[in-house]
Amino acid sequence: MGCVDSHHLDIVRLAWSRELGLPDDALATRPDADDRTVRVDDETDTIRFLRLGETSALVGPRWAIERADAHTSGELAESATLLALTQDRSGRCAGPMVLAFATDYQNPSTGTPPLVSHEYDHVRHVEAACPPDDVTEAHLGDRDRWFTILDDAQQPVASAGYAEFQGFLADVGVLTVPPFRRRGLGAAVAGIATDDALDSGLIAQCRSPRDNLASRALAARTGFRELGTYSAVTLSRSTL
C-alpha cells in the first residue's frame, strides 16, 4: 500500500482547508491546540465535518457549531451524531465517507495491456449496465478525465475517472459492470486513472462510503491509504 509522506499530507490538508473555506494552515497538527477547527457560516444549508489524521474541522451555522461543542470529534465522525444536531430541523446525511490517498505509481503490469478508451460514451455504457446506487456513488459524469477498459469484443466493462479537487488532488471514481467484477478490472482501471493523475502533478483521492468494504478494498489494492472521513448534513431550506 502506498504511503503518504509529510509533504503530501500537507498538500492534502491545504486542499481540504480551502474546500471548507478555512485558513490554509487550519488543519496543521498543533499538539498544544484543540484538534478541531470550526467556521461559522450562517448562510449555508449544510453542516460539514472532516476528520483528517489527528485534526478535524466543522463548518456550519452557529447553532450547529454550538450544539457540537458537547461532542468529541470521534462522535461527530458518526452520521447519527451529526443528524442529532439537527433534531428540530430536517436533515439528510451523506457519509461518513472514508478518505484515502495515493502518491505512488502502480507496479508495472504483466501480460498484454488492456485496451483503454477515453470516450465518455463508453462510460455511459458502463453506467447503463450498473445498479443506480453504484452509479451515484461513482458519479463519473462529474469527472474531467475518463478511462474505460474494453474487452476483446471492444465492449466497455470498467471505467474510472477523476476531477481536480482544489487544484491539488484528483478525486477518483470507479465503476465496473457487475458480471465483470472480482476480476481485477476495477483495480486495473483505477490504477490507470491514478497514474494519469500523478502524471498531472496531483495526489489521487478516493472517497468510499465507510460501510462499502468492497470499495475500500479496491482502493487499498490500488495503493490508496485511508487517512480520514468526511460527512455532510444537508438541511431543508424551510427549517433554516
KEDO-982996 format. One line per field, with one value per atom (N, C-alpha, C): x, y, z; chain. Coordinates in steps of 0.001 Angstrom, whole numbers, plus 500000, padded with zeros to 6 digits. Each point is the difference from the previous one (the first is absolute). Layout:
REM residues N
east: X / ...
north: Y / ...
up: Z / ...
vomar: A / ...
***
This chain:
REM residues 240
east: 500854 / 499146 / 500880 / 499651 / 500767 / 499969 / 501096 / 500100 / 499908 / 499350 / 499877 / 500984 / 501047 / 501004 / 499507 / 500809 / 499565 / 499759 / 500799 / 499812 / 498660 / 499713 / 498734 / 498823 / 500180 / 498928 / 499714 / 501027 / 499793 / 499184 / 500230 / 499240 / 498537 / 499774 / 498626 / 499297 / 500671 / 499421 / 499670 / 500900 / 499782 / 498760 / 499881 / 498862 / 498682 / 499950 / 498756 / 499726 / 501046 / 499800 / 499313 / 500439 / 499396 / 498590 / 499779 / 498672 / 498988 / 500441 / 499112 / 500024 / 500735 / 500058 / 500781 / 500997 / 500816 / 501350 / 500716 / 501370 / 500854 / 501005 / 500800 / 500656 / 500308 / 500681 / 499038 / 498704 / 499019 / 500092 / 500402 / 500029 / 501389 / 500938 / 501337 / 499922 / 500767 / 500003 / 500707 / 499282 / 500562 / 499751 / 501014 / 499817 / 499465 / 500272 / 499587 / 498644 / 499292 / 498721 / 498905 / 498749 / 498873 / 500059 / 499624 / 500163 / 498861 / 499018 / 498871 / 499993 / 499965 / 499848 / 498545 / 499432 / 498602 / 499899 / 498997 / 499679 / 498492 / 499555 / 498573 / 499594 / 498962 / 499458 / 498475 / 499422 / 498550 / 499211 / 500690 / 499320 / 499894 / 500660 / 500032 / 498824 / 499650 / 498983 / 500626 / 501324 / 500727 / 500927 / 499994 / 500962 / 501046 / 501271 / 501053 / 501022 / 500352 / 500989 / 501076 / 501246 / 501164 / 500902 / 500429 / 501045 / 501143 / 501164 / 501149 / 501209 / 500386 / 501076 / 499606 / 500817 / 499746 / 499221 / 499626 / 499282 / 498600 / 499133 / 498633 / 499495 / 498918 / 499412 / 498495 / 499297 / 498539 / 499577 / 499154 / 499502 / 498484 / 499341 / 498546 / 499442 / 498668 / 499371 / 500435 / 499884 / 500453 / 499306 / 498683 / 499285 / 500539 / 500446 / 500555 / 501379 / 500804 / 501327 / 499869 / 499039 / 499813 / 499535 / 499093 / 499533 / 501116 / 500899 / 501089 / 501030 / 500007 / 500973 / 499892 / 498841 / 499790 / 500515 / 500523 / 500432 / 501482 / 500614 / 501392 / 500058 / 501196 / 500160 / 499699 / 500330 / 499681 / 498505 / 499235 / 498542 / 499436 / 500562 / 499499 / 500315 / 500946 / 500307 / 498903 / 499055 / 498873 / 498816 / 499375 / 498878 / 498851 / 499797 / 498899 / 500188 / 501250 / 500267 / 499743 / 500450 / 499757 / 498511 / 499270 / 498556 / 499325 / 500521 / 499412 / 500106 / 501004 / 500130 / 498808 / 499351 / 498888 / 498663 / 499906 / 498822 / 498697 / 500051 / 498784 / 499930 / 500838 / 500011 / 500091 / 499635 / 500065 / 501375 / 500738 / 501345 / 500190 / 500831 / 500314 / 501509 / 500533 / 501447 / 500602 / 501096 / 500807 / 501322 / 500239 / 501231 / 499716 / 501050 / 501375 / 500647 / 500753 / 500798 / 501451 / 500580 / 501406 / 500862 / 500959 / 500910 / 501324 / 500373 / 501265 / 500792 / 501320 / 500859 / 501129 / 500410 / 501094 / 500994 / 501271 / 501061 / 501045 / 499834 / 500979 / 499392 / 500837 / 499554 / 499761 / 499154 / 499699 / 501214 / 500079 / 501046 / 499744 / 501046 / 499808 / 499222 / 498995 / 499180 / 500691 / 499687 / 500526 / 498920 / 500416 / 499026 / 499659 / 498997 / 499587 / 499235 / 500392 / 499268 / 498560 / 499058 / 498599 / 499778 / 498956 / 499595 / 499212 / 500437 / 499403 / 499423 / 498761 / 499333 / 499900 / 500034 / 499814 / 498683 / 499134 / 498732 / 498934 / 499275 / 498956 / 498837 / 499786 / 498933 / 500205 / 501257 / 500278 / 499705 / 500235 / 499635 / 498486 / 499256 / 498536 / 499529 / 500671 / 499650 / 500221 / 501098 / 500276 / 498934 / 499669 / 498982 / 498654 / 499635 / 498705 / 499903 / 501142 / 500011 / 500154 / 500066 / 500251 / 498787 / 499875 / 498919 / 500073 / 498838 / 499981 / 500817 / 499969 / 500753 / 501495 / 500479 / 501423 / 500366 / 499109 / 500233 / 500068 / 499092 / 499971 / 501270 / 500443 / 501207 / 501233 / 500126 / 501177 / 499936 / 498795 / 499704 / 501069 / 500194 / 501008 / 499666 / 498716 / 499620 / 500555 / 500398 / 500548 / 501524 / 500588 / 501464 / 500458 / 501295 / 500580 / 500702 / 500527 / 500711 / 499456 / 499907 / 499412 / 500896 / 499904 / 500769 / 499086 / 499807 / 499120 / 500723 / 500024 / 500578 / 498970 / 500421 / 499153 / 500427 / 499022 / 500335 / 500410 / 500172 / 500471 / 499028 / 498724 / 498984 / 499830 / 500927 / 499991 / 498729 / 499504 / 498878 / 500532 / 499478 / 500491 / 499594 / 500972 / 499729 / 500345 / 500875 / 500368 / 500511 / 499539 / 500383 / 500523 / 500870 / 500463 / 500171 / 499900 / 500197 / 500432 / 500506 / 500348 / 499742 / 499799 / 499834 / 500956 / 500536 / 500875 / 499204 / 500631 / 499386 / 500889 / 499552 / 500733 / 501405 / 500182 / 501255 / 501164 / 499812 / 501094 / 499727 / 498740 / 499633 / 499236 / 499944 / 499193 / 498989 / 498741 / 498935 / 499611 / 500299 / 499868 / 498730 / 499284 / 498842 / 500160 / 499419 / 500158 / 498663 / 499750 / 498748 / 500273 / 499553 / 500199 / 498662 / 499790 / 498775 / 499915 / 498862 / 499897 / 500551 / 499693 / 500532 / 501529 / 500633 / 501454 / 500726 / 499261 / 500636 / 500767 / 500872 / 500857 / 500998 / 500336 / 501006 / 501215 / 500018 / 501112 / 499886 / 498870 / 499856 / 499805 / 499251 / 499801 / 501314 / 500822 / 501296 / 500897 / 499900 / 500844 / 499658 / 498710 / 499625 / 500186 / 499807 / 500275 / 501480 / 500847 / 501436 / 500397 / 499357 / 500278 / 499643 / 498825 / 499580 / 500930 / 500396 / 500882 / 501353 / 500575 / 501293 / 499900 / 498889 / 499816 / 499927 / 499309 / 499909 / 501377 / 500793 / 501350 / 500844 / 499814 / 500714 / 499660 / 498782 / 499543 / 500404 / 500777 / 500476 / 498996 / 499011 / 498952 / 500171 / 499489 / 499899 / 498628 / 499951 / 498726 / 499227 / 498710 / 499109 / 498820 / 499642 / 498860 / 499072 / 498696 / 499005 / 499085 / 499943 / 499161 / 499091 / 498713 / 499140 / 500643 / 499972 / 500703 / 499529 / 498710 / 499483 / 500152 / 500586 / 500227 / 501399 / 500088 / 501300 / 500629 / 499176 / 500544 / 500699 / 499381 / 500593 / 501306 / 500010 / 501208 / 501122 / 499634 / 501000 / 500594 / 499153 / 500492 / 501000 / 499664 / 500918 / 501330 / 499933 / 501233 / 500853 / 499359 / 500756 / 500648 / 499443 / 500539 / 501071 / 500291 / 501067 / 499559 / 498682 / 499500 / 500117 / 500312 / 500092 / 498917 / 499217 / 498914 / 500560 / 499562 / 500529 / 498917 / 498725 / 498982 / 498605 / 499049 / 498600 / 499388 / 498929 / 499284 / 498507 / 499228 / 498544 / 499371 / 498803 / 499273 / 498514 / 499376 / 498560 / 499376 / 499109 / 499308 / 498653 / 499728 / 498791 / 498922 / 498762 / 498882 / 499945 / 499911 / 499998 / 498842 / 498925 / 498835 / 500231 / 501081 / 500255 / 501120 / 500592 / 501131 / 499512
north: 498803 / 501197 / 501234 / 500994 / 501226 / 500771 / 500716 / 500781 / 501480 / 500764 / 501441 / 500684 / 500616 / 500631 / 501358 / 500642 / 501243 / 501117 / 500041 / 501036 / 499815 / 498785 / 499737 / 500219 / 499633 / 500210 / 501485 / 500822 / 501448 / 500505 / 499424 / 500403 / 499582 / 498789 / 499531 / 500928 / 500368 / 500903 / 501356 / 500501 / 501290 / 499937 / 498938 / 499878 / 499971 / 499229 / 499917 / 501271 / 500688 / 501283 / 500975 / 500029 / 500910 / 499542 / 498689 / 499485 / 500439 / 500069 / 500362 / 501490 / 500784 / 501437 / 500382 / 499208 / 500233 / 500602 / 500592 / 500451 / 498828 / 500298 / 498933 / 499080 / 500514 / 499179 / 499459 / 500058 / 499636 / 498546 / 499116 / 498572 / 499499 / 500921 / 499606 / 499469 / 498971 / 499417 / 500922 / 500374 / 500875 / 499329 / 499350 / 499247 / 500819 / 501315 / 500817 / 500661 / 499625 / 500632 / 498953 / 500444 / 499110 / 499434 / 498730 / 499359 / 500316 / 500794 / 500311 / 501474 / 500243 / 501358 / 500185 / 501159 / 500256 / 501284 / 500012 / 501227 / 500172 / 501138 / 500311 / 500542 / 499404 / 500464 / 499963 / 501121 / 500049 / 500059 / 500055 / 500039 / 498620 / 499007 / 498691 / 499133 / 499031 / 499021 / 498622 / 499987 / 498743 / 500075 / 498940 / 499841 / 499009 / 500395 / 499141 / 499697 / 498730 / 499591 / 499160 / 500391 / 499310 / 499538 / 498751 / 499517 / 499507 / 500595 / 499693 / 499778 / 498761 / 499689 / 500380 / 500825 / 500399 / 501299 / 500583 / 501273 / 499831 / 500961 / 499961 / 501422 / 500121 / 501310 / 499854 / 501014 / 500035 / 501351 / 499975 / 501223 / 499927 / 501073 / 500016 / 501214 / 500079 / 501120 / 500045 / 501185 / 500166 / 499047 / 499790 / 499127 / 498570 / 499557 / 498656 / 499915 / 501045 / 500038 / 499949 / 500749 / 500023 / 498651 / 499345 / 498685 / 498960 / 500161 / 499034 / 500086 / 501110 / 500155 / 498890 / 499395 / 498941 / 498645 / 499941 / 498719 / 500016 / 498822 / 499854 / 499885 / 500169 / 499851 / 498573 / 499034 / 498618 / 499781 / 500645 / 499878 / 500680 / 501146 / 500731 / 499283 / 499067 / 499220 / 498993 / 499830 / 499094 / 500786 / 499464 / 500701 / 500217 / 499060 / 500134 / 501228 / 500308 / 501167 / 501287 / 500046 / 501200 / 500221 / 498928 / 500133 / 500457 / 499558 / 500391 / 501500 / 500629 / 501457 / 500708 / 499334 / 500603 / 499428 / 499619 / 499304 / 500779 / 501316 / 500792 / 500583 / 499476 / 500413 / 498737 / 500113 / 498851 / 499941 / 498926 / 499863 / 498671 / 499999 / 498780 / 499883 / 498850 / 499845 / 499182 / 500478 / 499260 / 499664 / 498723 / 499584 / 499163 / 499681 / 500461 / 499319 / 500811 / 499511 / 499871 / 498845 / 499799 / 500659 / 500807 / 500681 / 499242 / 499602 / 499289 / 500680 / 499904 / 500745 / 499121 / 500274 / 499259 / 500981 / 499731 / 500872 / 499225 / 498683 / 499170 / 499397 / 499829 / 499359 / 498511 / 499421 / 498581 / 499182 / 498776 / 499092 / 499642 / 499905 / 499657 / 498691 / 499996 / 498806 / 499024 / 498741 / 498972 / 499620 / 499425 / 499597 / 501137 / 499765 / 500970 / 501155 / 501235 / 501141 / 500011 / 500424 / 500044 / 501114 / 499831 / 501046 / 501034 / 501264 / 501051 / 501097 / 500361 / 501092 / 501211 / 501190 / 501238 / 500682 / 499277 / 500552 / 499917 / 501094 / 500003 / 499087 / 499768 / 499092 / 498601 / 499576 / 498689 / 499994 / 501123 / 500119 / 499844 / 500615 / 499903 / 498547 / 499224 / 498599 / 499230 / 500290 / 499356 / 500401 / 501282 / 500465 / 499331 / 499841 / 499408 / 498546 / 499340 / 498586 / 499796 / 501095 / 499901 / 500456 / 499516 / 500454 / 501512 / 500674 / 501463 / 500489 / 499275 / 500439 / 500018 / 499013 / 499964 / 501162 / 500309 / 501112 / 501322 / 500161 / 501226 / 500141 / 498895 / 500036 / 500361 / 499441 / 500270 / 501378 / 500481 / 501257 / 500368 / 499079 / 500204 / 501163 / 500321 / 501110 / 501330 / 500093 / 501246 / 500088 / 498996 / 499989 / 500777 / 500277 / 500734 / 499086 / 498882 / 499047 / 498603 / 499197 / 498660 / 498951 / 498787 / 498858 / 498776 / 499321 / 498833 / 498828 / 498876 / 498785 / 499323 / 499633 / 499292 / 498530 / 499107 / 498585 / 499623 / 498700 / 499558 / 500359 / 500155 / 500384 / 501514 / 500715 / 501461 / 500538 / 499241 / 500449 / 500568 / 501145 / 500601 / 499181 / 499708 / 499149 / 500665 / 500993 / 500674 / 501397 / 500972 / 501393 / 500638 / 500957 / 500850 / 501405 / 500958 / 501383 / 500828 / 501187 / 500883 / 501453 / 500795 / 501447 / 500679 / 501124 / 500752 / 500505 / 499941 / 500414 / 501056 / 501250 / 501135 / 500149 / 499495 / 500208 / 499140 / 499184 / 499193 / 498500 / 499621 / 498589 / 499594 / 498691 / 499430 / 499069 / 500384 / 499218 / 498873 / 498757 / 498850 / 499207 / 499607 / 499124 / 498805 / 498854 / 498754 / 499291 / 499349 / 499268 / 498827 / 498802 / 498793 / 499330 / 499538 / 499277 / 498734 / 499743 / 498902 / 498647 / 499491 / 498679 / 499947 / 501175 / 500047 / 500369 / 500042 / 500329 / 498796 / 500268 / 498987 / 499378 / 500754 / 499534 / 500918 / 500992 / 500941 / 501148 / 500084 / 501060 / 501361 / 500033 / 501266 / 500573 / 499142 / 500459 / 500419 / 499276 / 500326 / 501370 / 500258 / 501286 / 501138 / 499713 / 501017 / 500342 / 498992 / 500245 / 500841 / 499776 / 500786 / 501466 / 500228 / 501373 / 500647 / 499222 / 500526 / 500402 / 499149 / 500326 / 501259 / 500147 / 501191 / 501251 / 499884 / 501141 / 500373 / 498987 / 500276 / 500655 / 499568 / 500630 / 501486 / 500346 / 501396 / 500792 / 499389 / 500692 / 500040 / 499112 / 499973 / 498806 / 500124 / 498875 / 499370 / 498688 / 499320 / 499849 / 500281 / 499895 / 499095 / 499115 / 499118 / 500135 / 500187 / 500091 / 498779 / 499236 / 498794 / 500058 / 499630 / 499884 / 499050 / 500361 / 499203 / 498556 / 499772 / 498632 / 499246 / 500626 / 499325 / 499389 / 498812 / 499367 / 499618 / 499676 / 499644 / 501191 / 501178 / 501206 / 500345 / 499866 / 500306 / 499008 / 498731 / 498986 / 500263 / 500422 / 500317 / 501150 / 501032 / 501133 / 499547 / 499125 / 499517 / 499228 / 499189 / 499242 / 500928 / 501200 / 500952 / 500890 / 499784 / 500746 / 501192 / 500108 / 501118 / 499680 / 501023 / 499871 / 500843 / 499396 / 500715 / 500942 / 501274 / 501004 / 500766 / 499848 / 500779 / 499684 / 500798 / 499858 / 501387 / 500004 / 501249 / 499707 / 500873 / 499865 / 501374 / 499989 / 501249 / 499764 / 500904 / 499957 / 501199 / 499714 / 501056 / 500263 / 501267 / 500388 / 500440 / 499736 / 500497 / 501519 / 500688 / 501463 / 500548 / 499240 / 500494 / 500018 / 499317 / 499930 / 500942 / 500705 / 500884 / 501273
up: 500000 / 500000 / 500000 / 499202 / 499932 / 501306 / 500271 / 501224 / 499658 / 500860 / 499798 / 500942 / 499444 / 500850 / 500485 / 500854 / 500642 / 498985 / 498942 / 498977 / 499292 / 499580 / 499332 / 500950 / 501266 / 500968 / 500162 / 499977 / 500089 / 498810 / 498828 / 498814 / 500139 / 500509 / 500235 / 500988 / 501062 / 500999 / 499386 / 499164 / 499344 / 499110 / 499208 / 499092 / 500769 / 501074 / 500771 / 500801 / 500431 / 500666 / 499052 / 498766 / 499018 / 499627 / 499942 / 499693 / 501057 / 501253 / 501104 / 500322 / 499221 / 500243 / 501230 / 500343 / 501195 / 499619 / 500967 / 499717 / 499520 / 499187 / 499408 / 501021 / 501181 / 501003 / 501057 / 499735 / 501018 / 500429 / 499095 / 500320 / 500360 / 500181 / 500439 / 501426 / 500283 / 501343 / 500972 / 501057 / 501032 / 501353 / 500574 / 501231 / 501165 / 499992 / 501139 / 499773 / 498916 / 499686 / 499897 / 500104 / 499800 / 498589 / 499850 / 498697 / 499043 / 500416 / 499131 / 499615 / 498701 / 499480 / 499614 / 500314 / 499656 / 499181 / 499141 / 499250 / 499974 / 500497 / 500006 / 498640 / 499427 / 498719 / 500118 / 500369 / 500211 / 498695 / 498863 / 498707 / 499356 / 500593 / 499376 / 500422 / 499148 / 500352 / 500224 / 500237 / 500177 / 501203 / 500792 / 501087 / 499514 / 500005 / 499474 / 501088 / 500103 / 500996 / 499332 / 500229 / 499442 / 501130 / 499910 / 500896 / 499134 / 500165 / 499166 / 500899 / 500165 / 500926 / 501418 / 500626 / 501383 / 500116 / 498871 / 500025 / 499440 / 500310 / 499490 / 499816 / 499241 / 499742 / 499871 / 500468 / 499928 / 499448 / 498977 / 499378 / 499954 / 500423 / 499964 / 500715 / 500112 / 500709 / 501462 / 500609 / 501379 / 500963 / 499803 / 500925 / 499947 / 498818 / 499870 / 500651 / 499812 / 500615 / 501521 / 500540 / 501456 / 500519 / 499291 / 500433 / 499927 / 499042 / 499831 / 501118 / 500756 / 501078 / 501033 / 500095 / 500996 / 499535 / 498785 / 499441 / 499652 / 500113 / 499581 / 498474 / 499461 / 498555 / 499564 / 500848 / 499685 / 499881 / 500865 / 499944 / 498759 / 499658 / 498837 / 498689 / 500042 / 498805 / 499684 / 500929 / 499782 / 499440 / 498965 / 499371 / 500970 / 500923 / 500961 / 500878 / 500363 / 500835 / 499225 / 498764 / 499193 / 499789 / 499742 / 499811 / 501282 / 501152 / 501277 / 500236 / 499398 / 500128 / 499363 / 499063 / 499258 / 500458 / 501280 / 500502 / 499806 / 500010 / 499803 / 498584 / 499120 / 498604 / 499143 / 498759 / 499103 / 499358 / 500315 / 499460 / 499295 / 498978 / 499245 / 499934 / 500456 / 500145 / 498861 / 499459 / 499039 / 500676 / 500198 / 500656 / 501222 / 500740 / 499764 / 498799 / 499284 / 498882 / 500469 / 499748 / 500341 / 498928 / 500426 / 499082 / 499938 / 498801 / 499811 / 498896 / 500086 / 499087 / 499473 / 498762 / 499374 / 499393 / 500224 / 499481 / 499204 / 499890 / 499292 / 498739 / 498989 / 498767 / 500226 / 499135 / 500093 / 499566 / 500527 / 499544 / 498535 / 499201 / 498585 / 499862 / 499132 / 499827 / 499063 / 500183 / 499113 / 498992 / 498895 / 498995 / 499057 / 499173 / 499001 / 500643 / 499760 / 500580 / 499490 / 500833 / 499565 / 498979 / 499217 / 499059 / 500792 / 499958 / 500820 / 499115 / 500280 / 499296 / 500916 / 499401 / 500760 / 499635 / 499294 / 499543 / 501095 / 500189 / 501028 / 499622 / 498714 / 499587 / 500568 / 500110 / 500570 / 501500 / 500658 / 501419 / 500165 / 499108 / 500048 / 499855 / 499152 / 499843 / 501303 / 500680 / 501282 / 501026 / 500053 / 500941 / 499740 / 498736 / 499652 / 500441 / 500168 / 500386 / 501504 / 500767 / 501439 / 500814 / 501252 / 500881 / 500223 / 500109 / 500171 / 501190 / 501120 / 501184 / 499712 / 499259 / 499661 / 499079 / 499073 / 499073 / 500760 / 500964 / 500801 / 500830 / 500567 / 500827 / 499182 / 498810 / 499165 / 499356 / 499741 / 499293 / 498971 / 499059 / 498969 / 499071 / 499891 / 499141 / 500450 / 501275 / 500532 / 499844 / 499404 / 499869 / 498763 / 499953 / 498877 / 498999 / 500502 / 499139 / 500270 / 498928 / 500131 / 499361 / 500550 / 499532 / 500092 / 498879 / 499985 / 499360 / 500709 / 499442 / 499108 / 498792 / 499050 / 499943 / 499905 / 499922 / 498573 / 499760 / 498689 / 498884 / 500363 / 499011 / 499939 / 500669 / 500069 / 500655 / 500968 / 500812 / 501313 / 500468 / 501247 / 501218 / 500866 / 501166 / 501333 / 499999 / 501253 / 499687 / 500768 / 499769 / 501280 / 499827 / 501095 / 499452 / 500871 / 499595 / 501185 / 499711 / 501110 / 499625 / 501021 / 499860 / 500967 / 499599 / 500905 / 501197 / 501150 / 501256 / 500621 / 499939 / 500558 / 499407 / 498780 / 499292 / 500447 / 501043 / 500533 / 499966 / 500077 / 500075 / 498745 / 499765 / 498923 / 500645 / 499980 / 500622 / 499039 / 500380 / 499103 / 500307 / 498947 / 500130 / 499079 / 500397 / 499245 / 499904 / 498862 / 499794 / 499066 / 500419 / 499207 / 499739 / 498776 / 499656 / 500864 / 500677 / 500965 / 499546 / 498801 / 499630 / 499889 / 499933 / 499837 / 501295 / 501100 / 501279 / 500549 / 500950 / 500636 / 499017 / 498981 / 499049 / 499970 / 500868 / 500028 / 499034 / 499274 / 499002 / 500655 / 501120 / 500696 / 500505 / 500617 / 500489 / 498840 / 498900 / 498844 / 499433 / 499787 / 499405 / 501004 / 501287 / 501022 / 500013 / 499817 / 499949 / 498805 / 498858 / 498805 / 500242 / 500605 / 500298 / 501022 / 501007 / 501043 / 499421 / 499169 / 499392 / 499146 / 499272 / 499174 / 500872 / 501141 / 500921 / 500544 / 500357 / 500493 / 498920 / 498746 / 498891 / 499894 / 500422 / 499939 / 501239 / 500885 / 501192 / 501132 / 499966 / 501025 / 500919 / 501216 / 500916 / 499795 / 499848 / 499764 / 501304 / 499929 / 501158 / 499635 / 500912 / 499805 / 501193 / 499735 / 501072 / 499914 / 501080 / 500046 / 501211 / 499848 / 501181 / 501009 / 501258 / 500994 / 500051 / 499724 / 500060 / 498679 / 498987 / 498729 / 500023 / 500573 / 500175 / 498668 / 499004 / 498689 / 499361 / 500098 / 499437 / 500706 / 501313 / 500763 / 499690 / 499815 / 499667 / 498620 / 499059 / 498661 / 500072 / 500787 / 500147 / 500596 / 501003 / 500625 / 498998 / 499142 / 498995 / 498979 / 499845 / 499040 / 500630 / 501285 / 500655 / 500815 / 500260 / 500802 / 501487 / 500764 / 501455 / 500650 / 500881 / 500672 / 501064 / 499935 / 500926 / 500746 / 499629 / 500692 / 499516 / 500475 / 499598 / 499788 / 499199 / 499727 / 499990 / 500661 / 500023 / 499791 / 499448 / 499791 / 500239 / 500747 / 500213 / 499289 / 499073 / 499267 / 500661 / 500286 / 500722 / 499022 / 500367 / 499215 / 500111 / 498874 / 500020 / 500841 / 500091 / 500755 / 501502 / 500474 / 501433 / 500432 / 499064 / 500347 / 500664
vomar: A / A / A / A / A / A / A / A / A / A / A / A / A / A / A / A / A / A / A / A / A / A / A / A / A / A / A / A / A / A / A / A / A / A / A / A / A / A / A / A / A / A / A / A / A / A / A / A / A / A / A / A / A / A / A / A / A / A / A / A / A / A / A / A / A / A / A / A / A / A / A / A / A / A / A / A / A / A / A / A / A / A / A / A / A / A / A / A / A / A / A / A / A / A / A / A / A / A / A / A / A / A / A / A / A / A / A / A / A / A / A / A / A / A / A / A / A / A / A / A / A / A / A / A / A / A / A / A / A / A / A / A / A / A / A / A / A / A / A / A / A / A / A / A / A / A / A / A / A / A / A / A / A / A / A / A / A / A / A / A / A / A / A / A / A / A / A / A / A / A / A / A / A / A / A / A / A / A / A / A / A / A / A / A / A / A / A / A / A / A / A / A / A / A / A / A / A / A / A / A / A / A / A / A / A / A / A / A / A / A / A / A / A / A / A / A / A / A / A / A / A / A / A / A / A / A / A / A / A / A / A / A / A / A / A / A / A / A / A / A / A / A / A / A / A / A / A / A / A / A / A / A / A / A / A / A / A / A / A / A / A / A / A / A / A / A / A / A / A / A / A / A / A / A / A / A / A / A / A / A / A / A / A / A / A / A / A / A / A / A / A / A / A / A / A / A / A / A / A / A / A / A / A / A / A / A / A / A / A / A / A / A / A / A / A / A / A / A / A / A / A / A / A / A / A / A / A / A / A / A / A / A / A / A / A / A / A / A / A / A / A / A / A / A / A / A / A / A / A / A / A / A / A / A / A / A / A / A / A / A / A / A / A / A / A / A / A / A / A / A / A / A / A / A / A / A / A / A / A / A / A / A / A / A / A / A / A / A / A / A / A / A / A / A / A / A / A / A / A / A / A / A / A / A / A / A / A / A / A / A / A / A / A / A / A / A / A / A / A / A / A / A / A / A / A / A / A / A / A / A / A / A / A / A / A / A / A / A / A / A / A / A / A / A / A / A / A / A / A / A / A / A / A / A / A / A / A / A / A / A / A / A / A / A / A / A / A / A / A / A / A / A / A / A / A / A / A / A / A / A / A / A / A / A / A / A / A / A / A / A / A / A / A / A / A / A / A / A / A / A / A / A / A / A / A / A / A / A / A / A / A / A / A / A / A / A / A / A / A / A / A / A / A / A / A / A / A / A / A / A / A / A / A / A / A / A / A / A / A / A / A / A / A / A / A / A / A / A / A / A / A / A / A / A / A / A / A / A / A / A / A / A / A / A / A / A / A / A / A / A / A / A / A / A / A / A / A / A / A / A / A / A / A / A / A / A / A / A / A / A / A / A / A / A / A / A / A / A / A / A / A / A / A / A / A / A / A / A / A / A / A / A / A / A / A / A / A / A / A / A / A / A / A / A / A / A / A / A / A / A / A / A / A / A / A / A / A / A / A / A / A / A / A / A / A / A / A / A / A / A / A / A / A / A / A / A / A / A / A / A / A / A / A / A / A / A / A / A / A / A / A / A / A / A / A / A / A / A / A / A / A / A / A / A / A / A / A / A / A / A / A / A / A / A / A / A / A / A / A / A / A / A / A / A / A / A / A / A / A / A / A / A / A / A / A / A / A / A / A / A
***
